[in-house]
């Protein structure tokens, strides 16, 4: 674990300084506050793992501060201390979520021991959450739907982190952006099957594949005889997905008239079938996706701003494959195993030279293109080892992918760093912690760079 943030909250400066002196070292980032307002100002700008909190403080008592810490910063563990406590105080503190409790005068060796125990607990709890997340993603049902969402790169881990965060909020609308072939529907399925809605339907509808004349029927359904060709009653996608997730793919291709009708349905949580005046309530989580620049479409009036805000409560940007080439060997091995088994070649593998060729290609079609290339190669291959000749990649495509001409920003290094941070923010859905992980820097370092480069005010 990296250095942990410790905040001492006590109105007695001598107590704060004594604890800080006893903990001084590279293992800790130490902060102090004499009252509640100053303490929460520290919480707002720093990651605090452990708070050492006195029960009696000016303006507010420690119990109310403890409650707010556990509400607003649940990952922070709190050690309470007092010079006027009794067994009732101890029980109250523990009931409100305190990790430990000490009476003054303090034994600094006991405080250090308590912090070490708390730190060990935080490490174990963090590891448990990682294992639990991995278990969720490895479950048989989920793996059967999202098995192709493979990756160990920082970029893909950030996407999965955000997908699991979105899964925990089962009513929140999610917008997934990214180039064609990057796996946007797989991310949507991950969110659904890791959520409370997993036992209900995941209904996917591609807006670009529906003729405009049939859109209203596909979305809202119709009664028999509502229009020529309507020979039976039909439920629309909102009814079909009731209780589950409705995945609207390629929403950028939806006509403006249809956008207004979708907006009305989302605002009222009801729909009417064509030919029927009865309102039908529905309960669905909307996950939408697009490979278009939806933000530009909103600016130019091609996509309704009010609908955009309805759909974009939580945004996840899936990076193109060229942005995380370190995942290509993993993906290639995964597709070899999956496709090879389906084609009767379960032992097929890739020669190292062929793997180097794949790693150095730019993939304008992203993961979908890689998957198709491997399927073609397995069909062409007479044996069990795929070689470079089995892949339709020319030397020019390889060299251009390996040796791109770098763009030197006019603003020099600062502009280059600003662009990189902006891309990482977009990739992580503007989640600062995920962005820091993606850039392999601490959240505090990211915050300083954001301020310095005026990415944020």
PyMOL commands that set and color helices and strands:
alter all, ss='L'
color gray80, all
select helices_A, chain A and resi 13-23+36-45+62-72+87-95+108-138+140-146+154-168+184-193+207-209+212-220+237-240+251-253+256-268+294-299+305-311+321-342+352-359+366-380+388-390+395-402+412-427+432-439+443-452
alter helices_A, ss='H'
color red, helices_A
select strands_A, chain A and resi 4-9+28-33+50-54+77-82+100-103+174-177+202-206+221-222+234-235+245-249+270-271+280-281+285-290+314-317+349-350+385-386
alter strands_A, ss='S'
color yellow, strands_A
deselect
rebuild
show_as cartoon
